[in-house]
């Protein structure tokens, strides 16, 4: 495979504005009730020592995507040139196997019954632009690039690659990462 695109998320820079979520929804004309990018608050501690961190996440464009492996219609594929996991909605039979296999809850089903999810704004990437969620983030909490580029960027702040059987293409940093990691439940 060629390069692998992914995201770097600096949780400490997220200002909880949800602009990444709104921009994604508007840019992709996503119907009400469907979210390709989610902004989730994670609370830790006990009163009066509470902390709240927010994480913005979408499809992880995994190195070994479980959704691809289980799709009986072969409607989902991982592009060899850049690692982006894409869906051919016209081939999707709406069986839900991908949703069951994804530990991150990325596959969504709209009114038409077919699977949809983040495609990293592939049409924008083809034009040399950033995904709309990254471009819109006022706190620069989201970064996009190859995993090699993101590893260099994240190395300066001691970020960690998100681990998991599907090998998610995401790096996360936070001053409270050890606490966050223990609290995060994706599904």
C-alpha positions as a printed NumPy array, in Angstrom:
array([[  0.   ,   0.   ,   0.   ],
       [  1.029,   3.602,  -0.553],
       [  0.661,   6.24 ,   2.092],
       [ -1.898,   6.063,   4.918],
       [ -3.882,   9.205,   5.669],
       [ -5.224,   9.85 ,   9.142],
       [ -6.003,  12.373,  11.865],
       [ -4.104,  13.854,  14.778],
       [ -6.345,  15.061,  17.595],
       [ -4.969,  17.39 ,  20.265],
       [ -7.666,  17.082,  22.915],
       [ -6.288,  19.993,  24.961],
       [ -6.852,  22.387,  22.028],
       [-10.521,  21.474,  21.507],
       [-12.771,  24.334,  22.641],
       [-15.991,  22.296,  22.404],
       [-17.459,  24.496,  19.658],
       [-18.631,  21.57 ,  17.479],
       [-17.624,  23.501,  14.335],
       [-15.939,  20.374,  12.921],
       [-19.174,  18.43 ,  13.363],
       [-21.335,  21.194,  11.846],
       [-18.959,  21.771,   8.91 ],
       [-18.89 ,  18.05 ,   8.114],
       [-22.681,  17.837,   8.221],
       [-23.134,  20.929,   6.013],
       [-20.394,  20.076,   3.503],
       [-21.662,  16.528,   2.999],
       [-25.394,  17.378,   3.165],
       [-25.876,  14.796,   5.906],
       [-29.45 ,  14.19 ,   6.985],
       [-30.715,  14.916,  10.49 ],
       [-29.771,  12.235,  13.022],
       [-26.641,  11.11 ,  11.17 ],
       [-23.176,  12.217,  12.304],
       [-20.021,  11.359,  10.411],
       [-17.922,  13.35 ,  12.9  ],
       [-18.81 ,  13.311,  16.591],
       [-17.741,  15.646,  19.382],
       [-17.979,  13.85 ,  22.704],
       [-17.304,  15.133,  26.219],
       [-15.45 ,  12.867,  28.63 ],
       [-15.805,  13.635,  32.309],
       [-13.473,  12.376,  35.042],
       [-13.138,  12.762,  38.779],
       [-15.509,  13.597,  41.561],
       [-16.887,  16.891,  42.701],
       [-15.198,  19.317,  43.288],
       [-12.264,  17.908,  41.314],
       [-13.977,  17.292,  37.997],
       [-12.286,  17.524,  34.612],
       [-13.852,  17.561,  31.203],
       [-12.078,  16.919,  27.919],
       [-13.711,  16.801,  24.53 ],
       [-12.683,  14.539,  21.705],
       [-13.726,  14.928,  18.092],
       [-13.675,  11.743,  16.07 ],
       [-14.94 ,  10.183,  12.859],
       [-14.143,   7.07 ,  10.854],
       [-10.628,   6.046,  11.826],
       [ -9.702,   4.837,   8.289],
       [ -8.149,   1.824,   9.964],
       [ -5.115,  -0.087,   8.764],
       [ -7.15 ,  -3.292,   9.07 ],
       [-10.767,  -2.091,   8.811],
       [-13.217,  -4.635,  10.19 ],
       [-16.009,  -3.123,   8.081],
       [-14.238,  -4.066,   4.841],
       [-13.661,  -7.64 ,   5.957],
       [-17.312,  -8.316,   6.855],
       [-19.174,  -6.565,   4.023],
       [-20.937,  -9.318,   2.029],
       [-21.665,  -6.923,  -0.866],
       [-18.053,  -5.683,  -1.088],
       [-19.453,  -2.157,  -0.915],
       [-16.611,  -0.974,   1.346],
       [-12.982,  -0.819,   0.299],
       [ -9.689,   0.558,   1.532],
       [ -8.025,   2.537,  -1.222],
       [ -4.482,   1.193,  -1.758],
       [ -3.025,   4.566,  -2.781],
       [ -3.918,   6.429,   0.442],
       [ -5.624,   4.07 ,   2.916],
       [ -8.956,   5.924,   2.849],
       [-11.876,   3.609,   3.568],
       [-14.699,   4.399,   1.124],
       [-18.254,   3.149,   0.633],
       [-20.055,   2.498,  -2.628],
       [-23.553,   3.295,  -1.385],
       [-25.097,   1.965,  -4.578],
       [-23.674,  -1.495,  -3.766],
       [-24.592,  -1.447,  -0.058],
       [-27.384,  -3.869,   0.872],
       [-27.939,  -2.325,   4.331],
       [-27.245,  -5.532,   6.262],
       [-25.519,  -3.757,   9.18 ],
       [-22.5  ,  -6.098,   9.346],
       [-20.093,  -3.172,   9.076],
       [-21.755,  -1.337,  11.963],
       [-21.47 ,  -4.423,  14.161],
       [-17.789,  -4.87 ,  13.333],
       [-16.685,  -1.242,  13.807],
       [-15.532,  -0.553,  17.387],
       [-15.845,   3.212,  16.785],
       [-19.447,   3.443,  15.592],
       [-18.462,   5.053,  12.286],
       [-20.991,   3.372,   9.963],
       [-24.279,   5.267,   9.957],
       [-27.549,   4.405,   8.218],
       [-29.838,   7.048,   6.814],
       [-33.385,   6.962,   5.531],
       [-32.312,   5.113,   2.393],
       [-30.985,   2.226,   4.542],
       [-27.46 ,   2.285,   3.116],
       [-24.251,   2.814,   5.04 ],
       [-22.515,   6.176,   5.039],
       [-19.499,   7.552,   6.908],
       [-16.583,   9.963,   6.75 ],
       [-14.57 ,   9.675,   3.534],
       [-11.911,  12.2  ,   4.644],
       [-13.379,  14.665,   2.123],
       [-11.602,  12.828,  -0.701],
       [-12.822,  15.361,  -3.272],
       [-11.14 ,  18.151,  -1.257],
       [ -7.921,  16.148,  -0.785],
       [ -7.801,  15.587,  -4.561],
       [ -7.796,  19.39 ,  -4.959],
       [ -4.988,  19.818,  -2.402],
       [ -7.288,  20.98 ,   0.407],
       [ -7.74 ,  19.779,   3.967],
       [-10.858,  17.885,   5.114],
       [-13.532,  20.437,   6.015],
       [-13.485,  19.442,   9.718],
       [ -9.754,  20.231,   9.945],
       [-10.039,  23.48 ,   7.992],
       [-12.896,  24.674,  10.203],
       [-11.421,  23.882,  13.643],
       [-10.67 ,  27.257,  15.315],
       [ -8.481,  25.695,  18.006],
       [ -6.444,  23.673,  15.503],
       [ -7.265,  20.574,  17.543],
       [ -7.57 ,  18.489,  14.376],
       [ -4.752,  17.898,  11.914],
       [ -4.753,  15.783,   8.766],
       [ -1.939,  14.154,   6.821],
       [ -0.086,  10.942,   6.241],
       [  0.56 ,   8.9  ,   9.345],
       [  4.261,   9.573,   8.826],
       [  3.682,  13.359,   8.818],
       [  1.342,  13.169,  11.796],
       [  3.783,  11.011,  13.783],
       [  6.449,  13.701,  13.385],
       [  3.994,  16.43 ,  14.405],
       [  2.674,  14.44 ,  17.348],
       [  6.128,  13.367,  18.489],
       [  6.804,  16.852,  19.787],
       [  3.868,  16.621,  22.201],
       [  4.145,  12.924,  23.11 ],
       [  0.939,  11.866,  21.372],
       [ -0.02 ,   8.225,  21.172],
       [ -1.358,   6.258,  18.246],
       [ -4.807,   5.002,  19.107],
       [ -4.499,   1.257,  19.533],
       [ -6.903,  -1.474,  18.61 ],
       [ -7.316,  -4.616,  16.571],
       [ -8.368,  -2.596,  13.509],
       [ -5.238,  -0.376,  13.668],
       [ -6.965,   3.038,  13.649],
       [ -5.145,   5.797,  11.753],
       [ -5.432,   8.335,  14.564],
       [ -2.944,   9.947,  16.937],
       [ -4.22 ,  11.569,  20.138],
       [ -2.531,  13.864,  22.608],
       [ -3.776,  15.331,  25.865],
       [ -2.21 ,  16.388,  29.128],
       [ -4.787,  14.06 ,  30.72 ],
       [ -4.377,  11.216,  28.187],
       [ -3.919,   8.439,  30.758],
       [ -7.225,   9.42 ,  32.397],
       [ -9.01 ,   9.832,  29.067],
       [ -7.79 ,   6.532,  27.696],
       [ -9.316,   4.65 ,  30.611],
       [-12.678,   6.453,  30.221],
       [-13.13 ,   6.253,  26.453],
       [-15.715,   3.756,  25.313],
       [-16.294,   4.002,  21.6  ],
       [-19.469,   1.987,  21.234]])
